[in-house]
């Protein structure tokens, strides 16, 4: 199977190169036969990458340890589910997964969207996508081949890293990769628009759902990463500002800015250059995230070993940036806006402010992420940047962003009148100010916690005011009171789906602020019968239990939990060592008691076998549950915004809704 997989990758590389060139030729000179050939080549590449992927998965289940990648990421005792997940557990396999997904996306774009009103530019889109796929396949075939053989056959493989033997292995890596790869589609449409010179709003309409798909997968990837960090890594937090965490967060910030900015172009014909620049930078940052994860360029719990892949990805990022920015510069004369910013007190201005804040946050995180590399290049010493830097820089930025989330929905386009400001801002501002006054008078500290919760109250009031006005209007037009709200959302899914996304962000903000400002922890050594007291909880140590198997040694500490004299049950936390004897991996099994107001989080830090004493680190993280609740609401809101809206087709000019068959280029 290794020979079949290797051959499939090499053939896919050659044919994808042909598809990229042939698609570009058809876009420039319009030849139906060439385009038919290019489309067939795209289909063949998807088939070949599927064969290569199937060959790798089969090799895992066949326990073919002559293949280095199989030997490194699996073993004979590895369960079937994790054996399959080993496909993307390492650098070479994940890049093959990357290429496979991109080949399928190319098929979908060309064979589905290419049959619609965008057929004239689809060849350029296909050329860009296949050009990038060719580069990735080249890396897989000649630099990071998952089918490379060992000079001998080991008796057993090394097995999958125990940290990856969780259900998150099927959620976190896959969703991140789908998010990274997914942004190829809107990027390719943007470049196609620049190449063809067709620079009206068509490419934004064509890629709205593609962008939402990529964005929600990247969102899910970050959320699942937070869950993995909180429940598996066992350090008490959900976001450690790790380089690879940052790398997935930066394109999310830039993509969020883009999703907001395109609304201004569609409504007012403004920010055309800006939107193209945003999608270019979003894709470059997605590639940068892939670089950090796949190259080991920076030290991270997520990254793989450094090799030749790193420079190759750096070269790809430079090609993408230099090529697309040169195209953007050459077409700048075609990108003049239809209108200018009339007033700083307008919805356009708030969207622009939203963009600047998101980009500022992305730049600050980028600077902190690459600073170790810069310090090493200048001073010869790699100086790391810790969480305090990111928290001090990003906290005020995100507070300002939360505030603008409340301003955008209720301020008018072009220039807000005094009447508009009074009518729309009095209630939300009153709610926000009252919240701050109440919290401050109650003695809630620190000050920035009061500001954060007050900002959330202001934005929530603004969004709920919009819902109330919409519902009231529908009731006035005869809708049933109970049906008015769902009908309001269903009849304007992009708008109200976006509001629900914002509500999800607000709920997450409450949870993040609660755990950030009010978390408490204590570390104490206890013997059986002794207790740990923290924020009203009493945890009485019951003792240690030890379990040993062939590849696992586990020690578990049990504590009896009570609060104010009321027994709440027990909580367990342990340490286990898994893996083969030559490379044992210590794992922390945390104990979490999650309730709406707070999480009780217990870590077994160490123990003494002779005296049966143990040291526990106990944390109380307020409002943590609301982070996950808010994330769920956010995903639901995105699904609503993504759902097809019948009015979207009405926004497409009639001249663009001509059937493809009527405009299919004739053969030369």
N, C-alpha and C positions, 0 to 999 in steps of 0.2 A: 504493500500500500504506500510505502514511502516513495517508491519510484513513480507511482501513479500521481501522488500528490505533488511531487516536485515538478513532474512534467506538466501537470495542469497549471501550476503557477507560472511556469516559464511561457507556455503557450498563451495563457491569459495576458501576460505582460506584452507579448508581441502583438496580439490581436487588439488589445486595448489601445496600443499606440496607433495601429492602423485606424481604429474607430475614431480616435481623436483627430487625426489628420483628415480622414475622409469627411467627417462631420463638418470640419471647418471649411473644406473645399466646397461642399454643398451649400453652406451658408453664404459663401462669397459668390459662387458662380451658378448656383441653382441647377443641379443635375439630378434628376429623379433616380437614375440608376445608381449613382454614387451614394445618394442618401439611403436607398434601399439596402445597399451593401453595408453601409455604416450601421444602420439599425440592426441588421442581422448580426454584425460583429459584436454589437453591444449585448445582444441576447446570448451569443456564444460565450462572451466573457463572463456573464452571470452564471452560465452553466458550468464553466471551468472552475470558477472560484467556489461554486457549490460542491463540485467534485473534490477539489482540494480540501475543503472544510470537512466533507464527509470522510475523506481518507484519514484526516488527522483524528477525528472523533473515533473512527473505527480502530485506529492504531492504539488509542487509549484503552478501549474496551478489550482489544486483543492482547493487551499488556506487551506490546512490542517494545521492549526496553533497549533494542538496538538503536532506536531513534532517541537522540539526546533529549529532546523536549519532553517526550513521553516519560523517560526515566527521571527527569528532573522534577516533574509536577504530578506524578501519580505513583501508586504502589499497588501491590496485589490485594491488600486489605482495604483499599479505598472504596467507599460505597459508590454505587452506580451514579447517583446524582452528582456527587463531587467529581467523579471521573469525567462526566460530561462537562462540568464547569471548568475543569482543567484546561479546556480549549482556550479560554481567555485569561487563564491565571498568570501566564508569563508573557514576556515581550513578543516573541515570535508568533505565538498563537493569537494574541490579541490584535496584532497587526493584520494577520490573515482574516480575523473576524471583521476588522475595520474595512478591509478591502471587499469582503463578501457583502457587507451591508451597503457599501457605496455602489457596488455593481447592481444590486437589486434596486436601489434608488434610481439609478440611471435608467433601468428598464421601465420603472413606473413612470418616470418623467417623460421619456421618449414615446412610450407606447400608449400612455393614457393622456397626459397633458398635451403631448404633441398632436393629438387628434382634435384639439380645441382651437380657440382663436389665436393661440400664440405660436402656430406652426412655423411662421416665418423666421422666428429667432430660436426655435428649439434646436436646430443644428449647432448653433453657437453654444447653447447651454450644454448640449451633449459633448461638444468638443472640450469645454472647460472641465466637465465632470470626468470625462475619460482621460484627459491629460493628467489630472490629479491622481486618478486611479492608477494610471500607468506608473507614476512615480512611486506610489505606495507598493504596487506589485513588484517594482524593481527592487525596493528595499527588502521585501519578503523573499524574492527569488535569489538575490545575490549578496545580501548582507545579514539578514536575520531569518534564515530559513528554518521553519519548524520541523522539516523533514531531514535535517542533517543527521548522519549516522555516527554512532560511536564505533571505535575500532574493536570493541568487544561487547558482549551482552551481559549486563549485570544480572544477578539472580533476582533482584527486586529493585524497584524504583525508590526515589527519595521520599515520595509522598507529597501531598499538598500541605502547604503551610497551615498549621492548626488555626491560625487567626482567620484563615479564609474558609474554614469548615463551618460556615454558618449560612443561614438562609439569605443573608445579605450578599453572599457571593453571586446570587442569581438576580439581584436587584441593583446594587450600587454600581459595579463595574459595567453592566450591560447598559443601564440607563445613561451613564456618563458617556460611554462610547457612542450610543445612538444620538445623544445630544451633540457631541463633537462632530460626528459624521453628518448629521442632519443639516447643520448649517452650511454644508457644501451646496445644497440646492439653492437657497436664496442668494448665496454668493455667486453661483454660476449664472443665475438669471441677471444679477446686477452687472456682471462682466459682459454677458451677452448683450444687454442694453447698451453698454458703452461701446462695444465693438460694432454693433449694428447702427448706432446713432439714434435708435428709437428710445427716446429718453422721457416719454411721458409717464403716466402712472401705471402703465400696464404691468410692469415687472413687479410692482408692489402688490397689485391685485393678484397676480399669478402666484406670488410666494407667501401670501398672508398665512395660509394654513401650514405651509411648509415651515415657516418661521415659528409658528405657534407649536408645531410638533417638536421641532428641535429644542425650543425653549422649555417646553414642559418636561421633556426627557432630561434636559440639563437640570431643571428644577428638582425633578425626582431624584436624579443622581446626587445632588447636594443634600437633599433631605435624607435619603437612605444612608449617605455617608455620615450624617449627624447621628442617625440612629445607631449605626455601627460603632461610631466612636463612643457613644454614651453607654451602650449595652455590652460591647465586646472588648474594647480596649481597656476599660476599667480604670480610668483616671479621674472620673467624676464630672467631666464636662462633655460637651457635644461638638465643640469647634475649637481646635487648637492652633489655628493659623499655620498649619503645616503647608509647605510649598505646594504640594499637589492639591490640597484643599483650596488654596488660593488660586491655583491654576484653573480649577473648575468654576470658581466664583467670578473671576474676571470676565470671561465671555458671557456669563449670565448677566452681569451688570451691564455690559455693553449691549447685549441683545435686548435687555429690558429697555434701555434708552432708545434703541432702534424701534421697538414696537410702539413706543409712545410718540416718537418723532414723526413716523410715517403718517400719523393721523393729521398732522399739520399740513403735510404735502397734499394729502387727499382732500382736505377741506379748503385750504387756501392757496395751494400751488407754491408753497414756500419750502425752503430747506432741502432742495433737491441735491445739491452737492453734499450737504451735511449727511443726508440719509445714505447716500452711496458710501461715503467715508465710514459711517457707522457700521454698515454691514461688512465692509472690507476689514475693519479692525476687529469686529466680532469673530470673523472666520480666522483671522491671523491669531487671535488669542485662543481660539479653539485648537488650532494647530500647536500653539505654545503649550496648552494643557496636555496635549498628546505627547509633546516633546518631553515635558517634565516627568510624566508618568512612565514613558517608555525608555528614556535615555539614562536615568540615574544622574542627571546633570546636577541636581541638588539633593541633599540627603532628605529622605522622607520614608515614612513607614509604608507608603504605597508604591514607591518607585522600584524599578528594576536596575540591574547592574549597568554601568556605563559601558558603551561599546561604540561601534562605528555608526550606530543608528542616530546618535545625538547630532553629529555634524550634518548628516543627511537631512534631518528634520529642520535644522537651522537653515540649511540651504533652501528647503522647500518654503519656509516662512518668508525668507528674503525674496524668493521668486514671486510668491503670491503678492507680497507688499509692493515690490518695485514694479511688477507688471501691471497690477490693477491701479496703482496710484499714477503711473505714467498714462494709462488710458484715461483716468479721471481728469488729469491735467489737460490732455489733448482735447477732451470733449467739454471743457468748462464753458465754452461759448454757447453750447446748446442747453446749458443748465441754469439759465437765468430764471429766477423766480417770477411768478405772475403777480405777486404782491410783496409788499414790504411790511415789516413789523410796524403797526400803527401806534401801539402804545405799550408801555411796560406793564400797564394794568390791563391785561388781556389773557385769554386762555393760551394763545400762542406763546406769550412770554413765560407763562408758568411751565408749559411743556419744554421750552428751551432751558429754563432754569432746572427743571427735572433732569434734562439731559446732561447739563454741566455738572450737576451734583453726582450723578451716576458715573460719569466719566472721571470726575475727580476722585471718587472712591476707587475706581478701577486703577487709575494711575498711582494712587498712594499704595495700594496693595501690590501693584507691579513693582514699584520701587523697593518696597520692603522685601519682596521675593527675590529680586535679582541682586540686591545689595551685597549678599555674601560673595557672589561672583565678581562684582566690581571691586570689592575690597581686596579680594585675593589677587585680582589682576594688577591693582595699583600698589598694594602694600605687601603682597605675598602672604597675607594671613586672611583666612576666610572668617569674617565676623558675622555671626548670625543675628537676626532681628527677631525678638521674642514677641509674645502676645501683647505685652503692655504698649508697644509701639502701635500695633494695629488698633487696639481698643481706644487709645487716646486720639488717634487720627480719625478713625471711622465713626466713632460715637456721635460727635456733633454733625458730621456729614449726614448720617442716617436720620438723625433727629430733624434736620432741615428737610430731608426727603419726605419724611412722614408728614411734616407740616404742609408741604406742597401737594401731597396726595389729597388733602382736604380742600385746598384752594382750587385745584384744576377743575373738579366737577361743577363748581358753583359760580365760577367767574365767566363772564361773557367773552365771545370771540371779538376780535378786532380792537374794541375799546370798551371796557366796562363802564357803564354809567354809574353815577352816584346812587341812583335808585336801585340798580342791580346790586351794588355792593351792600347797601343797607338791607335790602330784602333777603339776600342770600347769606350774609355773614353774621348778622346779629345773633341768631340762635346758636350756630356752631361756636362762635367766639364766646358767647355767654356760657355755654356748656363747658368749654375748655377752661375759661377763667374760674368758673365756680369749682371745677374739679381741682384745679391747682390750689385754690384758697382752702378748700376742705382738707385736702391731703396735708398741706403745709401747717394748718392750724392743729391737725391731729398729731403733729410731730413726726410725720413720715420723713425720713432722711435716708440718703443724701438728697441734696437739692435737685440733681439731675434726674433722680427717679421721679420726683414730682413733675418735672418738665416732661419727661417721657410719657407718663400716664396722662397728663393733661393734653399733650399733643394727640395721643390716641383718642381721647374723648372728643376733641375738636373735630378730627377727621371722621370718626364714627358718626357724629351728629350731622356733619355735612353730607355723608353718603346716605344716611337714613332719611334725611330731608329730601333728597332726590327721589328715593323710593316712595316716600309718602306723597310727594307731588304727582308722581306718575300714577300711583294707585288712585289718588283722588280724581285725576283727570279721566281715568278709565271708568270709574264709578259714575261720574257725571255723564259719560256717554252711554250708560246703560249696562255696564258689566256688573255681575254679581260681586259683592264685597269679597267673598272668599276666593273667587276666581280671578280677581283683578290683579293680584300680585304675580301669580304664575303666568298669566297671560301677558302682563307687562314685560316680564323677563323673556318669555318666548318670542314676543313680537319684536324685540330689540336685543337679540342675544349678544352681539359684540359689546354694546354699551353696558348692559346690566351684568353680563358675565364678567366684564372688567371690574365693575364695582364689587362683585363678590370676591374676585381675586384680591382686591384692596382690603376687603374685610378680613380675608384670611391672613394677609400680611399684618394687619392690626392685631389680630389674635396672637399671632406668632410674636409680635413685638411685646405684648404683655408678658408672655412666657419668658422671653429672652431677658427683658428688663427685670422681671422678678428674680430669675436665677442669677443674673449678673450682679444686681445690687444687694440682694438679701440672702445669698447663700451662706451657710454656716458649716464649718467642719471642725472635727476634733480627731486627734489620733492618740490612742491610749493602749497600753499593754494591760491585759486582764488575765486572771486565772479563773477556772470554773467557779461560778457563783458570784463573781464580781461584776460590777455594772459600769456602763458608760451612759452619762447623762448629757443630752443635747436638746435644746429648744423644747423642753417638755417631754421628750421621749426618754425612756429608761430601757437600755438594752442589756440584758443579763446574759453573760456568757455561759453556755451549757456544756461546751467541750468540743473536741476535735474528733473527726472520723477520717480514716484513711482507707482508700481503695486503690489497688494496684492491678493492672492488667499487663498484657505483653508489651504494649506500646504507650501505656498511660499510667501515670502516678498522680493521684488526686488527694488533696487534703481539704476538708470542708469544716468551717467553723459555724456553729449554730448559736443564734442568740434569740432569747425570748424578749419580745417587744411589748412594752406597755406605755400608756400615756395617761397621766393624771390618775394612776391607780387602776385603769381599765386595761385588761389584757387584749392585745391586738393580734396575737399569734407569734409565729417564729419567722426569722429571716436567716438565710444561709448565704455565706460567701466563701469562696475557696480558691485554691491555686492548683493548677494541674500542669504537668509536664508531659507533652506529647511529642511524637516523632521518633525517629530511629535513634539509636544510641549515639551515633556520630554527630547528630545535629538535633539535640533536644530543644524544644521550644516551650518556654514558660507562658502560661495563659492564666489570666485572672477571670474567675467567674464571679461577677458582682451580684449582690443581692439588692433588688429594687422593690420598694413598696410604693406604688404610684397612686396618688389620690389627687382630686381636683385642685386642692390648695397647695400641695407640696409633695415632693418625692423624698423618701428616706432611702439613702444610697449607702451601701455598706461594702467596704473593700477589706479583704484579709491581706494585710500588708506583710506579715511574717509570723512565725511561730517557733516555739522551742519544744522539741519532742520530749526532752527529759522531764521538764516540769509541766508540760501540757498547757503552757501559757501561750497566748496569741496577742498580736498587735493588730488592731483594727483601725481603719480610717473611716469615719462616719460623716456623711454630709447630709444636710437638709437643703434641698433645692426647691424653693418656692415656685409654684405656678408652671413647673416644667411640662405638665400634661398639656397645657394650652399651646405649647410649641407644636406638638403633633396634631392637635385639633385644628389649629390654624393652617397647618400644612395641608390637611385634608380638605378644608374649605377652599384653599387656594387652588388645589387640583380640580375640584368640582367646578369652580368658577372658570378655570381655563377650558374645561370641557364644554361648558355652556357657550363661551365665546367662540370656541372652535366650530361648534355645530353649524351646519349650513343655514344661511339666512336667505330667504327667497328674494329679498331686496338687493342682495349683492349682485345678482345677474342683471338687475335693472340699472345698476350703476355703470355697466359696461356699455360703451357706445355701440349703437346698432351696427355700425360698419365693421366692428370687431367680432360680431357674432355670426359672421358668414361661415357656412360649413367648410370644412377643410377640403372636401372633395372638389368644391368649386374653384379652389385656389391652389390645388396641388400643382407644383411645377412640372411642366411637361418635359419629356425626354428630349435631349439634344439630338 
